[in-house]
Every structure is written in structure tokens, then in C-alpha cells.
Amino acid sequence: TDAARKLADHNVADWRSYGAKRIITLDPHDFISFTEDYVEYFGPDYEFEIVHITELVAELIREGRLTLTQPIERVVTYHDPCRLNKRKGIHASPREILRAIPGLEFRDVDHVTQWSYCSGGGGGLPIEKPEITAEISRRRLARAKELEVDTLVSACVWSERPLSAAGEEQGIDVRDLMELVAESAGLDPRGVHGAAGPQQEVSS
């Protein structure tokens, strides 16, 4: 649409004004827009490397540039966001990160390839049919409960919103993967405005 193209023009102009070459995304929907729609809009003039945060963090851990040292005593499983896994094929890096967190017991689901479980949080469904979203999320949490975990981790806020509501009903905490990374790195997962704990630097 015209509005989407105007936003794309604004964003790319902003990135270029800062001399950016590598763009890090936290939202799988942004990741799709930046790697698919923007490529179509700008063609060969689109010079940016787009990286999802899970792939960057996994890379930093692998290279020894980020060390997760603070134990997190949780039993967790991971929910694959549809856009990140089914659409973009990113499912290994989140699991690599979880396995690098000390104290964490990671229990994987029984089906982690392209057709993994849905949260019901995408495609406008929570607005149009909230009752269907609630039921899909309830079933997803029931799957997690079968693994006897206390926490369901994901990497998409759109998945985490309906899953959190279902998790409250079933006694399972729902957390964002980057919250656990920050906590294990000795950072405040609430951000710079919270009460800061010990700081962990990423070596260059």
C-alpha cells in the first residue's frame, strides 16, 4: 500500500542518515517486512543486512563474545512463532540460546520443524475472533503442560500476549527469550529504566 511504502521510505532514509549497514530486529513481523517487502520496494539499492535478534545473540554466544553466567532455575520449553519458524526457518538459534543459559532445564516440544504449534496471535485473529485465539492458546499451553515445565518461552510479542493469558489459567509463566538472556547476562530485563543489576559487556 501507499502508506506501507511511505513508512519504508522513511525508515530506509533514517537508517542511511546514521550510516547503518546491519539492522537488528526483535519482531518476526518486522523481520519479514525488512527482508521481503523492502527488498521488493528498493531492489538492488537496498544495501542493508537484516538480522533477527535470536540469530545475533546465538552468534555472540558461539563466538564467546557474550557469556551468560547468572543461573536461571526454571524448567522451560520453547514456542516457535509462526512467522519466525514457518515463514523464515529460524528455529535453531533460539534453542541454542536456551541451552547456553546455566541452571535452565530445556524440554523441547515433540514437533519443532516447519509445522509447529500456533499461538493464535497472528493475522488479526485476536481482534476478529478472540475466542478462537483463546482456544488455540489454551491448547498450546496444554501441550507445554504435558512436558511438566513451569515456563513457556517465545521470541514474538504477538505470540506471547495470548499465551500469557492462557498461561495464567494453567499455571505456566510465559517469558520472552530476550528477558531470560538479559537476566542470565546480569542485566535488568526491564530495561535501562529499571533497577540495574550487575552489568555484562559484550566484547568487540
N, CA, C and O of each residue as an XYZ file, in Angstrom:
816
protein
N       0.838     -1.195      0.000
C       0.000      0.000      0.000
C       0.875      1.249      0.000
O       2.076      1.188      0.266
N       0.250      2.377     -0.303
C       0.994      3.642     -0.308
C       1.538      3.971      1.077
O       2.662      4.456      1.213
N       0.730      3.704      2.107
C       1.165      4.009      3.479
C       2.380      3.172      3.861
O       3.322      3.680      4.470
N       2.359      1.882      3.500
C       3.486      0.999      3.815
C       4.747      1.465      3.093
O       5.834      1.448      3.670
N       4.608      1.877      1.847
C       5.769      2.337      1.090
C       6.329      3.632      1.677
O       7.545      3.821      1.714
N       5.455      4.519      2.133
C       5.920      5.763      2.753
C       6.709      5.475      4.031
O       7.737      6.100      4.291
N       6.219      4.526      4.820
C       6.942      4.145      6.038
C       8.290      3.515      5.698
O       9.292      3.770      6.367
N       8.302      2.699      4.661
C       9.559      2.079      4.237
C      10.563      3.137      3.793
O      11.738      3.074      4.155
N      10.105      4.100      3.016
C      10.989      5.187      2.576
C      11.547      5.952      3.772
O      12.729      6.294      3.812
N      10.676      6.213      4.743
C      11.105      6.930      5.951
C      12.159      6.131      6.715
O      13.185      6.675      7.122
N      11.897      4.833      6.907
C      12.826      4.000      7.679
C      14.187      3.890      6.997
O      15.225      4.036      7.643
N      14.178      3.635      5.710
C      15.441      3.474      4.986
C      16.227      4.783      4.974
O      17.449      4.775      5.120
N      15.535      5.893      4.803
C      16.219      7.192      4.857
C      16.835      7.418      6.232
O      17.934      7.959      6.346
N      16.125      7.003      7.268
C      16.627      7.144      8.636
C      17.868      6.279      8.849
O      18.859      6.738      9.416
N      17.812      5.033      8.396
C      18.967      4.141      8.537
C      20.184      4.707      7.812
O      21.298      4.694      8.336
N      19.953      5.200      6.605
C      21.065      5.744      5.820
C      21.652      6.993      6.470
O      22.857      7.230      6.384
N      20.812      7.786      7.115
C      21.312      9.009      7.754
C      22.284      8.697      8.881
O      23.140      9.515      9.215
N      22.148      7.499      9.473
C      23.054      7.076     10.544
C      24.214      6.227     10.020
O      25.082      5.818     10.790
N      24.227      5.969      8.736
C      25.278      5.135      8.171
C      25.145      3.674      8.548
O      26.134      2.941      8.543
N      23.936      3.239      8.877
C      23.715      1.856      9.307
C      23.890      0.889      8.140
O      23.543      1.197      7.000
N      24.427     -0.266      8.446
C      24.577     -1.328      7.457
C      23.876     -2.614      7.895
O      23.452     -3.418      7.065
N      23.761     -2.792      9.204
C      23.166     -4.010      9.761
C      22.001     -3.613     10.655
O      22.174     -2.836     11.594
N      20.825     -4.139     10.371
C      19.617     -3.804     11.114
C      19.196     -5.021     11.936
O      19.000     -6.109     11.393
N      19.057     -4.828     13.247
C      18.670     -5.916     14.149
C      17.187     -5.779     14.466
O      16.732     -4.707     14.865
N      16.439     -6.850     14.293
C      15.002     -6.823     14.559
C      14.659     -7.760     15.716
O      15.262     -8.822     15.874
N      13.680     -7.347     16.518
C      13.175     -8.190     17.595
C      11.852     -8.841     17.220
O      11.523     -9.914     17.726
N      11.095     -8.206     16.346
C       9.760     -8.670     15.975
C       9.837     -9.473     14.674
O      10.329     -8.956     13.671
N       9.363    -10.723     14.666
C       9.385    -11.506     13.432
C       8.637    -10.851     12.278
O       9.002    -11.039     11.118
N       7.587    -10.077     12.588
C       6.835     -9.411     11.532
C       7.684     -8.325     10.871
O       7.655     -8.164      9.651
N       8.441     -7.582     11.685
C       9.381     -6.608     11.123
C      10.436     -7.313     10.277
O      10.812     -6.838      9.206
N      10.900     -8.445     10.773
C      11.928     -9.206     10.061
C      11.448     -9.585      8.661
O      12.202     -9.492      7.692
N      10.194    -10.011      8.563
C       9.622    -10.352      7.258
C       9.535     -9.121      6.371
O       9.913     -9.164      5.200
N       9.037     -8.022      6.929
C       8.914     -6.791      6.138
C      10.263     -6.332      5.607
O      10.392     -5.966      4.438
N      11.273     -6.355      6.486
C      12.584     -5.830      6.104
C      13.325     -6.744      5.131
O      14.144     -6.271      4.342
N      13.047     -8.050      5.177
C      13.764     -8.992      4.308
C      12.988     -9.354      3.043
O      13.555     -9.924      2.111
N      11.707     -9.032      3.004
C      10.904     -9.381      1.831
C      10.299     -8.138      1.169
O      10.586     -7.849      0.008
N       9.471     -7.414      1.902
C       8.792     -6.255      1.312
C       9.775     -5.166      0.899
O       9.661     -4.593     -0.185
N      10.749     -4.883      1.778
C      11.692     -3.809      1.475
C      12.593     -4.171      0.302
O      12.976     -3.302     -0.482
N      12.927     -5.431      0.181
C      13.723     -5.886     -0.961
C      12.950     -5.649     -2.257
O      13.518     -5.238     -3.269
N      11.650     -5.915     -2.206
C      10.805     -5.680     -3.379
C      10.681     -4.189     -3.684
O      10.704     -3.785     -4.847
N      10.552     -3.381     -2.642
C      10.417     -1.935     -2.841
C      11.671     -1.310     -3.461
O      11.589     -0.536     -4.416
N      12.834     -1.662     -2.896
C      14.062     -0.933     -3.227
C      15.002     -1.665     -4.176
O      15.916     -1.055     -4.730
N      14.793     -2.958     -4.369
C      15.606     -3.706     -5.314
C      17.082     -3.688     -4.966
O      17.441     -3.792     -3.793
N      17.951     -3.559     -5.972
C      19.402     -3.615     -5.731
C      19.937     -2.444     -4.912
O      21.077     -2.482     -4.450
N      19.127     -1.407     -4.730
C      19.567     -0.262     -3.921
C      19.408     -0.506     -2.419
O      19.792      0.327     -1.598
N      18.839     -1.654     -2.079
C      18.615     -1.981     -0.662
C      19.863     -2.674     -0.136
O      20.072     -3.861     -0.388
N      20.694     -1.934      0.598
C      22.042     -2.388      0.936
C      22.184     -2.932      2.350
O      23.307     -3.145      2.806
N      21.088     -3.163      3.054
C      21.169     -3.500      4.473
C      21.149     -5.005      4.722
O      20.466     -5.763      4.034
N      21.917     -5.409      5.726
C      21.851     -6.780      6.237
C      20.848     -6.785      7.387
O      20.995     -6.037      8.353
N      19.836     -7.628      7.273
C      18.790     -7.695      8.294
C      18.995     -8.965      9.115
O      19.069    -10.062      8.562
N      19.085     -8.816     10.424
C      19.375     -9.947     11.311
C      18.337     -9.991     12.427
O      18.053     -8.976     13.063
N      17.779    -11.163     12.656
C      16.878    -11.300     13.805
C      17.703    -11.445     15.076
O      18.772    -12.055     15.064
N      17.209    -10.886     16.163
C      17.958    -10.824     17.422
C      18.394    -12.205     17.910
O      19.468    -12.336     18.498
N      17.583    -13.233     17.678
C      17.966    -14.564     18.154
C      19.208    -15.076     17.427
O      20.051    -15.744     18.025
N      19.315    -14.760     16.140
C      20.494    -15.200     15.394
C      21.736    -14.432     15.827
O      22.827    -14.997     15.892
N      21.573    -13.147     16.123
C      22.709    -12.356     16.593
C      23.201    -12.850     17.945
O      24.402    -13.047     18.133
N      22.284    -13.052     18.890
C      22.674    -13.483     20.233
C      23.319    -14.866     20.187
O      24.320    -15.105     20.861
N      22.757    -15.771     19.403
C      23.357    -17.105     19.271
C      24.769    -17.006     18.702
O      25.669    -17.727     19.134
N      24.960    -16.118     17.741
C      26.282    -15.912     17.154
C      27.268    -15.372     18.185
O      28.409    -15.829     18.253
N      26.834    -14.401     18.987
C      27.708    -13.820     20.008
C      28.103    -14.854     21.059
O      29.250    -14.888     21.505
N      27.148    -15.696     21.451
C      27.443    -16.756     22.419
C      28.430    -17.755     21.820
O      29.387    -18.167     22.475
N      28.188    -18.134     20.588
C      29.033    -19.115     19.904
C      30.472    -18.630     19.781
O      31.415    -19.411     19.905
N      30.628    -17.332     19.536
C      31.961    -16.755     19.354
C      32.624    -16.363     20.670
O      33.757    -15.882     20.674
N      31.927    -16.565     21.789
C      32.485    -16.219     23.086
C      32.460    -14.740     23.391
O      33.141    -14.294     24.314
N      31.695    -13.966     22.641
C      31.612    -12.524     22.846
C      30.504    -12.141     23.823
O      30.452    -11.006     24.296
N      29.632    -13.077     24.119
C      28.595    -12.882     25.134
C      28.553    -14.137     25.991
O      28.358    -15.240     25.480
N      28.734    -13.968     27.285
C      28.722    -15.101     28.205
C      27.554    -14.960     29.164
O      27.406    -13.941     29.838
N      26.739    -15.978     29.216
C      25.604    -15.993     30.134
C      26.040    -16.732     31.391
O      26.303    -17.934     31.353
N      26.117    -16.012     32.502
C      26.722    -16.560     33.718
C      25.754    -16.705     34.882
O      25.989    -17.515     35.779
N      24.672    -15.939     34.886
C      23.740    -15.982     36.012
C      22.773    -17.157     35.841
O      22.038    -17.205     34.854
N      22.759    -18.100     36.783
C      21.851    -19.243     36.647
C      20.384    -18.816     36.716
O      20.019    -17.921     37.478
N      19.571    -19.461     35.922
C      18.122    -19.261     35.956
C      17.494    -20.620     36.227
O      17.526    -21.512     35.379
N      16.935    -20.762     37.395
C      16.390    -22.058     37.808
C      14.943    -22.177     37.333
O      14.000    -21.913     38.080
N      14.797    -22.577     36.092
C      13.477    -22.787     35.504
C      13.496    -24.052     34.653
O      14.541    -24.483     34.165
N      12.322    -24.627     34.492
C      12.137    -25.726     33.544
C      11.284    -25.155     32.414
O      10.130    -24.781     32.626
N      11.856    -25.092     31.215
C      11.200    -24.352     30.141
C      11.042    -25.192     28.882
O      11.745    -26.181     28.670
N      10.098    -24.765     28.060
C      10.022    -25.218     26.680
C       9.907    -23.979     25.811
O       9.710    -22.871     26.309
N      10.033    -24.178     24.508
C      10.058    -23.038     23.593
C       8.890    -23.103     22.624
O       8.577    -24.158     22.072
N       8.250    -21.951     22.426
C       7.190    -21.836     21.429
C       7.737    -21.157     20.182
O       8.221    -20.026     20.248
N       7.662    -21.841     19.050
C       8.114    -21.268     17.783
C       7.065    -20.311     17.229
O       5.960    -20.743     16.900
N       7.383    -19.020     17.117
C       6.451    -18.107     16.448
C       6.289    -18.515     14.979
O       7.266    -18.844     14.307
N       5.063    -18.489     14.498
C       4.808    -18.952     13.128
C       5.635    -18.192     12.102
O       6.236    -18.797     11.214
N       5.668    -16.861     12.223
C       6.378    -16.059     11.223
C       7.883    -16.338     11.246
O       8.545    -16.301     10.208
N       8.405    -16.612     12.418
C       9.849    -16.816     12.547
C      10.259    -18.205     12.074
O      11.285    -18.360     11.411
N       9.459    -19.215     12.413
C       9.800    -20.594     12.091
C       9.253    -20.999     10.724
O      10.016    -21.340      9.820
N       7.938    -20.959     10.579
C       7.332    -21.444      9.341
C       7.709    -20.589      8.137
O       7.970    -21.105      7.050
N       7.735    -19.268      8.347
C       7.983    -18.358      7.222
C       9.480    -18.165      6.948
O       9.904    -18.141      5.793
N      10.275    -18.028      8.015
C      11.688    -17.684      7.836
C      12.654    -18.804      8.216
O      13.861    -18.662      8.022
N      12.151    -19.901      8.746
C      13.007    -21.051      9.021
C      13.961    -20.890     10.186
O      14.954    -21.612     10.280
N      13.671    -19.945     11.081
C      14.557    -19.725     12.232
C      14.008    -20.483     13.439
O      13.045    -20.051     14.073
N      14.625    -21.601     13.740
C      14.209    -22.378     14.912
C      15.401    -22.916     15.700
O      15.253    -23.289     16.864
N      16.579    -22.961     15.081
C      17.757    -23.498     15.772
C      18.353    -22.496     16.749
O      18.721    -22.868     17.863
N      18.456    -21.231     16.352
C      19.141    -20.244     17.202
C      18.448    -20.016     18.545
O      19.148    -19.894     19.550
N      17.111    -19.952     18.625
C      16.510    -19.804     19.956
C      16.837    -20.968     20.882
O      17.043    -20.775     22.080
N      16.884    -22.162     20.333
C      17.196    -23.338     21.144
C      18.664    -23.345     21.568
O      19.002    -23.771     22.672
N      19.514    -22.875     20.689
C      20.933    -22.757     21.024
C      21.119    -21.808     22.207
O      21.925    -22.066     23.101
N      20.371    -20.717     22.204
C      20.452    -19.744     23.301
C      19.958    -20.360     24.603
O      20.613    -20.227     25.637
N      18.823    -21.024     24.563
C      18.266    -21.621     25.781
C      19.231    -22.635     26.388
O      19.372    -22.706     27.609
N      19.886    -23.408     25.551
C      20.818    -24.421     26.056
C      22.091    -23.797     26.626
O      22.855    -24.471     27.317
N      22.324    -22.521     26.342
C      23.518    -21.840     26.852
C      23.279    -21.158     28.193
O      24.222    -20.658     28.805
N      22.032    -21.130     28.659
C      21.711    -20.450     29.916
C      21.916    -21.414     31.082
O      21.243    -22.443     31.140
N      22.824    -21.113     32.010
C      23.079    -22.018     33.132
C      21.866    -22.129     34.050
O      21.137    -21.160     34.264
N      21.669    -23.323     34.581
C      20.573    -23.561     35.511
C      19.256    -23.868     34.848
O      18.333    -24.358     35.500
N      19.148    -23.588     33.556
C      17.892    -23.769     32.837
C      17.766    -25.212     32.359
O      18.691    -25.749     31.750
N      16.640    -25.832     32.628
C      16.352    -27.154     32.071
C      15.402    -26.962     30.893
O      14.258    -26.541     31.068
N      15.883    -27.271     29.705
C      15.113    -27.050     28.483
C      14.519    -28.362     28.000
O      15.243    -29.318     27.720
N      13.201    -28.399     27.904
C      12.497    -29.571     27.395
C      11.823    -29.174     26.087
O      10.885    -28.377     26.076
N      12.303    -29.730     25.001
C      11.786    -29.330     23.699
C      10.451    -30.014     23.416
O      10.155    -31.084     23.948
N       9.659    -29.371     22.568
C       8.393    -29.965     22.162
C       8.669    -31.120     21.215
O       9.797    -31.307     20.758
N       7.629    -31.893     20.924
C       7.834    -33.096     20.114
C       7.792    -32.807     18.617
O       7.948    -33.720     17.806
N       7.585    -31.545     18.245
C       7.476    -31.231     16.823
C       7.999    -29.824     16.607
O       7.301    -28.853     16.900
N       9.209    -29.700     16.103
C       9.846    -28.381     16.044
C      10.211    -27.969     14.625
O      10.904    -26.970     14.427
N       9.758    -28.717     13.651
C      10.075    -28.352     12.281
C       9.047    -27.351     11.756
O       8.400    -26.664     12.546
N       8.890    -27.262     10.466
C       8.120    -26.169      9.878
C       6.696    -26.064     10.422
O       6.201    -24.956     10.631
N       6.038    -27.179     10.651
C       4.627    -27.111     11.045
C       4.477    -27.256     12.554
O       3.859    -28.201     13.046
N       5.041    -26.321     13.262
C       4.954    -26.336     14.723
C       3.620    -25.751     15.175
O       2.812    -25.315     14.356
N       3.403    -25.747     16.479
C       2.132    -25.299     17.036
C       1.979    -23.787     16.931
O       2.964    -23.049     16.956
N       0.739    -23.338     16.814
C       0.422    -21.916     16.674
C      -0.063    -21.356     18.010
O      -0.580    -22.089     18.853
N       0.114    -20.035     18.191
C      -0.390    -19.368     19.401
C      -1.774    -18.782     19.193
O      -2.487    -18.504     20.158
N      -2.158    -18.592     17.927
C      -3.425    -17.926     17.632
C      -3.333    -16.418     17.664
O      -4.351    -15.730     17.589
N      -2.104    -15.886     17.777
C      -1.942    -14.450     17.970
C      -1.716    -13.636     16.718
O      -1.580    -12.416     16.807
N      -1.669    -14.262     15.549
C      -1.334    -13.526     14.339
C      -2.514    -13.313     13.412
O      -3.622    -13.791     13.658
N      -2.243    -12.577     12.331
C      -3.227    -12.411     11.268
C      -4.481    -11.654     11.643
O      -5.495    -11.769     10.954
N      -4.442    -10.887     12.712
C      -5.628    -10.150     13.131
C      -6.674    -10.993     13.838
O      -7.743    -10.491     14.186
N      -6.374    -12.283     14.058
C      -7.350    -13.176     14.688
C      -7.765    -12.726     16.087
O      -8.947    -12.819     16.416
N      -6.833    -12.235     16.935
C      -7.259    -11.803     18.274
C      -8.290    -10.680     18.257
O      -9.058    -10.521     19.205
N      -8.304     -9.903     17.179
C      -9.279     -8.816     17.066
C     -10.591     -9.322     16.487
O     -11.667     -9.006     16.995
N     -10.496    -10.110     15.421
C     -11.698    -10.580     14.736
C     -12.394    -11.722     15.482
O     -13.621    -11.752     15.578
N     -11.608    -12.651     16.002
C     -12.171    -13.835     16.662
C     -11.383    -14.135     17.938
O     -10.667    -15.134     17.991
N     -11.500    -13.297     18.957
C     -10.700    -13.500     20.169
C     -10.959    -14.834     20.850
O     -10.072    -15.385     21.501
N     -12.170    -15.354     20.701
C     -12.479    -16.630     21.340
C     -11.703    -17.774     20.689
O     -11.333    -18.735     21.363
N     -11.457    -17.674     19.385
C     -10.666    -18.694     18.699
C      -9.201    -18.588     19.120
O      -8.543    -19.600     19.363
N      -8.698    -17.361     19.204
C      -7.333    -17.152     19.689
C      -7.156    -17.752     21.077
O      -6.165    -18.431     21.345
N      -8.116    -17.501     21.954
C      -8.030    -18.006     23.326
C      -7.985    -19.528     23.354
O      -7.239    -20.112     24.140
N      -8.775    -20.172     22.505
C      -8.799    -21.633     22.481
C      -7.501    -22.203     21.906
O      -6.985    -23.200     22.410
N      -6.976    -21.575     20.857
C      -5.705    -22.031     20.287
C      -4.589    -21.909     21.320
O      -3.777    -22.821     21.477
N      -4.554    -20.781     22.022
C      -3.526    -20.578     23.047
C      -3.687    -21.564     24.193
O      -2.703    -22.075     24.728
N      -4.931    -21.827     24.564
C      -5.177    -22.795     25.637
C      -4.617    -24.163     25.258
O      -3.986    -24.828     26.080
N      -4.844    -24.579     24.025
C      -4.338    -25.874     23.572
C      -2.808    -25.892     23.518
O      -2.176    -26.904     23.818
N      -2.226    -24.750     23.129
C      -0.759    -24.685     23.089
C      -0.173    -24.816     24.489
O       0.825    -25.509     24.685
N      -0.791    -24.151     25.462
C      -0.313    -24.261     26.847
C      -0.529    -25.661     27.398
O       0.264    -26.141     28.208
N      -1.600    -26.319     26.962
C      -1.829    -27.697     27.395
C      -0.705    -28.605     26.906
O      -0.283    -29.518     27.616
N      -0.221    -28.349     25.688
C       0.925    -29.098     25.169
C       2.159    -28.870     26.038
O       2.894    -29.803     26.362
N       2.364    -27.620     26.401
C       3.518    -27.295     27.248
C       3.391    -27.961     28.612
O       4.378    -28.438     29.172
N       2.182    -27.991     29.141
C       1.966    -28.573     30.463
C       2.282    -30.063     30.468
O       2.711    -30.608     31.485
N       2.069    -30.719     29.333
C       2.393    -32.141     29.227
C       3.886    -32.396     29.438
O       4.284    -33.488     29.845
N       4.704    -31.384     29.159
C       6.150    -31.512     29.343
C       6.579    -31.222     30.775
O       7.760    -31.325     31.106
N       5.621    -30.858     31.624
C       5.865    -30.554     33.043
C       6.892    -29.426     33.195
O       7.861    -29.542     33.946
N       6.656    -28.342     32.468
C       7.517    -27.162     32.570
C       6.817    -26.106     33.416
O       5.604    -26.161     33.621
N       7.595    -25.144     33.904
C       6.988    -24.021     34.618
C       6.982    -22.746     33.780
O       6.357    -21.753     34.152
N       7.696    -22.781     32.625
C       7.811    -21.585     31.799
C       7.762    -21.941     30.318
O       8.402    -22.891     29.868
N       6.992    -21.161     29.576
C       6.974    -21.250     28.118
C       7.666    -20.004     27.576
O       7.277    -18.882     27.899
N       8.685    -20.201     26.758
C       9.491    -19.096     26.228
C       9.185    -18.920     24.751
O       9.000    -19.898     24.027
N       9.132    -17.666     24.303
C       8.961    -17.408     22.877
C       9.817    -16.216     22.474
O      10.539    -15.647     23.292
N       9.723    -15.848     21.195
C      10.515    -14.725     20.678
C       9.650    -13.827     19.808
O      10.113    -13.286     18.804
N       8.388    -13.673     20.204
C       7.452    -12.831     19.449
C       6.380    -12.321     20.399
O       5.662    -13.107     21.017
N       6.276    -11.010     20.510
C       5.306    -10.430     21.437
C       3.877    -10.764     21.030
O       2.999    -10.865     21.887
N       3.636    -10.936     19.742
C       2.281    -11.256     19.285
C       1.880    -12.666     19.698
O       0.697    -12.934     19.907
N       2.840    -13.562     19.818
C       2.558    -14.890     20.367
C       2.416    -14.832     21.881
O       1.561    -15.498     22.464
N       3.261    -14.029     22.504
C       3.325    -14.012     23.966
C       2.075    -13.417     24.612
O       1.719    -13.800     25.726
N       1.408    -12.494     23.934
C       0.218    -11.873     24.528
C      -0.892    -12.884     24.798
O      -1.322    -13.000     25.945
N      -1.376    -13.621     23.795
C      -2.431    -14.593     24.099
C      -1.935    -15.773     24.924
O      -2.682    -16.324     25.732
N      -0.675    -16.164     24.725
C      -0.140    -17.280     25.504
C      -0.041    -16.926     26.982
O      -0.235    -17.790     27.837
N       0.259    -15.671     27.292
C       0.348    -15.244     28.696
C      -0.990    -15.393     29.395
O      -1.055    -15.846     30.538
N      -2.062    -15.008     28.704
C      -3.400    -15.137     29.294
C      -3.737    -16.600     29.546
O      -4.274    -16.946     30.598
N      -3.421    -17.459     28.578
C      -3.677    -18.889     28.760
C      -2.764    -19.474     29.828
O      -3.166    -20.369     30.572
N      -1.546    -18.972     29.903
C      -0.602    -19.465     30.897
C      -1.040    -19.182     32.316
O      -0.820    -20.000     33.209
N      -1.656    -18.034     32.535
C      -2.155    -17.702     33.872
C      -3.190    -18.718     34.328
O      -3.237    -19.080     35.504
N      -4.013    -19.175     33.403
C      -5.052    -20.146     33.742
C      -4.464    -21.519     34.050
O      -5.028    -22.277     34.839
N      -3.330    -21.840     33.427
C      -2.763    -23.182     33.574
C      -1.509    -23.220     34.440
O      -0.853    -24.255     34.550
N      -1.181    -22.086     35.053
C      -0.057    -22.059     35.981
C       1.302    -22.135     35.328
O       2.248    -22.654     35.922
N       1.416    -21.621     34.105
C       2.692    -21.610     33.389
C       3.058    -20.171     33.065
O       2.258    -19.433     32.490
N       4.262    -19.779     33.434
C       4.751    -18.437     33.148
C       5.167    -18.356     31.681
O       5.756    -19.297     31.148
N       4.865    -17.244     31.034
C       5.263    -17.030     29.642
C       6.260    -15.883     29.608
O       5.962    -14.782     30.071
N       7.450    -16.142     29.057
C       8.518    -15.146     29.044
C       9.086    -14.990     27.642
O       9.060    -15.916     26.832
N       9.600    -13.796     27.378
C      10.308    -13.565     26.127
C      11.746    -14.063     26.266
O      12.362    -13.915     27.321
N      12.267    -14.646     25.210
C      13.617    -15.211     25.248
C      14.656    -14.169     25.641
O      15.588    -14.473     26.385
N      14.504    -12.938     25.145
C      15.494    -11.908     25.449
C      15.441    -11.476     26.916
O      16.436    -10.981     27.445
N      14.306    -11.654     27.572
C      14.246    -11.403     29.017
C      15.176    -12.359     29.757
O      15.906    -11.953     30.661
N      15.142    -13.627     29.366
C      15.996    -14.619     30.021
C      17.462    -14.373     29.697
O      18.327    -14.551     30.554
N      17.746    -13.963     28.465
C      19.129    -13.637     28.095
C      19.644    -12.492     28.955
O      20.748    -12.563     29.494
N      18.846    -11.438     29.082
C      19.259    -10.284     29.885
C      19.487    -10.679     31.335
O      20.463    -10.262     31.958
N      18.579    -11.486     31.867
C      18.698    -11.915     33.262
C      19.962    -12.743     33.472
O      20.682    -12.543     34.451
N      20.231    -13.665     32.561
C      21.402    -14.524     32.711
C      22.704    -13.770     32.444
O      23.765    -14.172     32.922
N      22.626    -12.681     31.682
C      23.808    -11.858     31.422
C      24.058    -10.853     32.537
O      25.029    -10.099     32.488
N      23.183    -10.839     33.544
C      23.354     -9.911     34.651
C      22.806     -8.536     34.378
O      23.152     -7.578     35.070
N      21.934     -8.420     33.356
C      21.299     -7.154     33.028
C      19.889     -7.126     33.593
O      19.329     -8.162     33.952
N      19.326     -5.936     33.666
C      17.955     -5.797     34.130
C      17.021     -6.030     32.952
O      17.012     -5.218     32.028
N      16.230     -7.111     32.943
C      15.356     -7.392     31.802
C      14.266     -6.359     31.604
O      13.617     -6.344     30.558
N      14.047     -5.485     32.596
C      13.030     -4.436     32.435
C      13.549     -3.257     31.639
O      12.777     -2.365     31.287
N      14.848     -3.234     31.345
C      15.390     -2.146     30.546
C      16.191     -1.168     31.376
O      16.363     -1.345     32.582
N      16.673     -0.148     30.720
C      17.594      0.780     31.367
C      16.929      1.612     32.443
O      17.618      2.197     33.279
N      15.611      1.680     32.445
C      14.934      2.499     33.439
C      14.630      1.727     34.719
O      14.145      2.301     35.694
N      14.922      0.401     34.716
C      14.683     -0.379     35.916
C      15.883     -0.318     36.840
O      16.855      0.393     36.586
N      15.793     -1.078     37.914
C      16.908     -1.146     38.864
C      17.970     -2.056     38.289
O      17.761     -3.264     38.178
N      19.086     -1.502     37.929
C      20.116     -2.266     37.233
C      20.852     -3.187     38.184
O      21.183     -2.820     39.311
N      21.097     -4.386     37.703
C      21.907     -5.329     38.447
C      23.317     -5.319     37.893
O      23.697     -4.361     37.219
N      24.118     -6.366     38.156
C      25.466     -6.445     37.614
C      25.433     -6.362     36.090
O      24.525     -6.899     35.455
N      26.401     -5.704     35.518
C      26.402     -5.484     34.079
C      27.344     -6.452     33.380
O      28.412     -6.779     33.898
N      26.945     -6.901     32.216
C      27.744     -7.809     31.391
C      28.038     -7.109     30.076
O      27.114     -6.702     29.373
N      29.294     -6.964     29.739
C      29.656     -6.327     28.486
C      29.819     -7.385     27.400
O      30.266     -8.504     27.650
N      29.441     -6.989     26.185
C      29.702     -7.820     25.021
C      31.022     -7.373     24.439
O      31.166     -6.219     24.036
N      31.993     -8.281     24.389
C      33.317     -7.899     23.897
C      33.284     -7.692     22.393
O      32.536     -8.354     21.675
N      34.096     -6.776     21.937
C      34.131     -6.479     20.500
C      35.133     -7.372     19.786
O      35.300     -7.266     18.571
